[in-house]
Amino acid sequence: MTRKMKNISAAIIILLIVAIPVLAHHGTGISYDSAKAFQMTGTITEFRYANPHPQMYLDVKDNSGKVVHWGLEVGPNPAGLVKAGWGKKRSEEELKPGTVITVTISPSRAGTTTGVLNRVVKSGQVLDGFDFGNPAALGQRGQ
């Protein structure tokens, strides 16, 4: 094998090694079902402003009155929230534990109590920067 062929082979191998992790990135369309979006009202227990996506945790009462714990992925990363006017300080102040909100989410395809956040309504107002082109809510869960 000539030196040129060895260099080309090495470059192809390096390119494949670098490119394969890109295929591992999850997409919200794979993990969450936007066709089954719904609204629910709950109390924030925690808001984590972290990479790669902030997380919000809610306690929601189901139809029987039992409290169900939900974990929600916030669509944009922290840089996207900053662009929308939601820096870490504002997020922690307005989305602090004990705050009652109504959210529209796309639930997990796995059937767990997780989802991706589509919209947040606090005190009757849609929070600017937390309306991610949400699909129409198909139902209401919890109160």
PLY file of the C-alpha trace (Angstrom):
ply
format ascii 1.0
element vertex 143
property float x
property float y
property float z
element edge 142
property int vertex1
property int vertex2
end_header
0.00 0.00 0.00
1.42 3.35 -0.93
1.94 6.14 1.56
-0.86 8.15 -0.07
-3.33 5.26 0.35
-2.32 4.85 4.01
-2.94 8.56 4.65
-6.34 8.44 2.93
-7.30 5.31 4.91
-6.21 6.91 8.16
-8.20 10.07 7.37
-11.33 8.03 6.63
-10.98 6.09 9.88
-10.51 9.29 11.89
-13.50 10.89 10.18
-15.70 7.89 11.04
-14.55 7.88 14.66
-15.38 11.57 15.01
-18.72 11.33 13.15
-20.24 8.31 14.94
-21.04 10.15 18.23
-23.19 12.61 16.27
-25.58 9.76 15.54
-26.06 9.20 19.28
-27.71 12.59 19.90
-31.32 12.12 20.94
-34.10 14.03 19.32
-37.25 15.09 21.10
-39.30 13.45 18.33
-37.82 10.10 19.24
-38.19 10.39 23.01
-41.44 12.34 23.28
-44.81 12.12 21.54
-46.05 15.56 20.43
-49.25 14.00 19.05
-50.25 13.18 22.64
-49.53 16.60 24.15
-51.63 17.57 27.15
-51.92 20.17 29.89
-51.55 19.67 33.61
-51.35 21.92 36.63
-48.84 21.29 39.35
-46.46 22.71 41.91
-42.81 23.19 41.05
-40.55 21.19 43.36
-37.29 22.05 41.59
-35.91 23.87 38.56
-32.39 22.89 37.46
-30.70 25.37 35.17
-28.14 23.00 33.65
-26.68 21.69 30.40
-27.56 20.12 28.08
-31.19 20.98 28.92
-32.65 22.56 32.05
-35.04 20.34 34.02
-38.27 21.17 35.84
-39.85 18.90 38.43
-43.54 19.13 39.33
-45.92 17.51 41.78
-49.28 16.98 40.06
-52.44 15.53 41.59
-54.01 12.87 39.41
-57.77 12.35 39.08
-57.86 10.29 42.29
-56.02 12.97 44.27
-52.73 11.07 44.43
-49.60 13.21 43.95
-47.57 12.17 40.92
-44.00 13.42 40.46
-43.17 14.61 36.93
-39.76 15.40 35.43
-39.79 17.74 32.43
-37.03 18.56 30.00
-36.90 22.20 28.95
-36.42 22.29 25.18
-33.73 24.90 24.67
-30.38 24.73 26.38
-29.40 27.48 28.84
-27.99 29.64 26.02
-31.37 29.47 24.26
-33.14 30.51 27.46
-30.76 33.45 27.89
-31.61 34.60 24.35
-35.30 34.44 25.32
-34.65 36.58 28.41
-34.50 33.74 30.93
-31.10 33.86 32.59
-30.37 31.64 35.56
-31.37 34.28 38.13
-34.76 35.06 36.51
-35.51 31.36 36.05
-34.74 30.57 39.68
-36.79 33.53 40.94
-39.91 32.98 38.80
-39.86 29.18 38.74
-39.01 28.54 42.37
-40.29 25.59 44.42
-43.87 26.06 45.57
-44.96 27.97 42.46
-48.18 26.64 40.89
-48.09 26.54 37.09
-49.95 24.97 34.19
-47.78 23.30 31.60
-48.35 21.79 28.19
-46.04 18.84 27.63
-45.31 16.15 25.10
-45.11 12.96 27.19
-42.47 10.28 27.08
-43.04 7.54 24.52
-41.88 5.10 27.22
-44.99 5.84 29.32
-43.07 7.29 32.28
-43.92 10.48 34.15
-41.50 12.51 32.07
-41.97 14.80 29.13
-40.66 17.73 27.19
-42.00 21.13 28.15
-43.92 22.98 25.45
-45.55 25.87 27.34
-45.67 27.34 30.83
-48.58 29.39 32.16
-48.16 31.16 35.51
-50.95 33.22 37.07
-52.91 33.05 33.81
-50.04 34.39 31.67
-47.99 32.40 29.16
-44.38 32.92 30.17
-42.52 34.60 27.35
-39.66 32.39 26.29
-41.44 29.28 27.56
-43.76 28.84 24.59
-41.89 26.49 22.29
-44.32 26.27 19.38
-46.35 23.83 21.39
-48.72 21.42 19.75
-52.37 21.90 20.62
-53.17 20.38 23.99
-55.21 17.24 23.50
-56.37 16.77 27.05
-56.14 17.89 30.65
-54.48 15.78 33.32
-54.36 16.67 36.97
-55.54 19.90 38.53
0 1
1 2
2 3
3 4
4 5
5 6
6 7
7 8
8 9
9 10
10 11
11 12
12 13
13 14
14 15
15 16
16 17
17 18
18 19
19 20
20 21
21 22
22 23
23 24
24 25
25 26
26 27
27 28
28 29
29 30
30 31
31 32
32 33
33 34
34 35
35 36
36 37
37 38
38 39
39 40
40 41
41 42
42 43
43 44
44 45
45 46
46 47
47 48
48 49
49 50
50 51
51 52
52 53
53 54
54 55
55 56
56 57
57 58
58 59
59 60
60 61
61 62
62 63
63 64
64 65
65 66
66 67
67 68
68 69
69 70
70 71
71 72
72 73
73 74
74 75
75 76
76 77
77 78
78 79
79 80
80 81
81 82
82 83
83 84
84 85
85 86
86 87
87 88
88 89
89 90
90 91
91 92
92 93
93 94
94 95
95 96
96 97
97 98
98 99
99 100
100 101
101 102
102 103
103 104
104 105
105 106
106 107
107 108
108 109
109 110
110 111
111 112
112 113
113 114
114 115
115 116
116 117
117 118
118 119
119 120
120 121
121 122
122 123
123 124
124 125
125 126
126 127
127 128
128 129
129 130
130 131
131 132
132 133
133 134
134 135
135 136
136 137
137 138
138 139
139 140
140 141
141 142
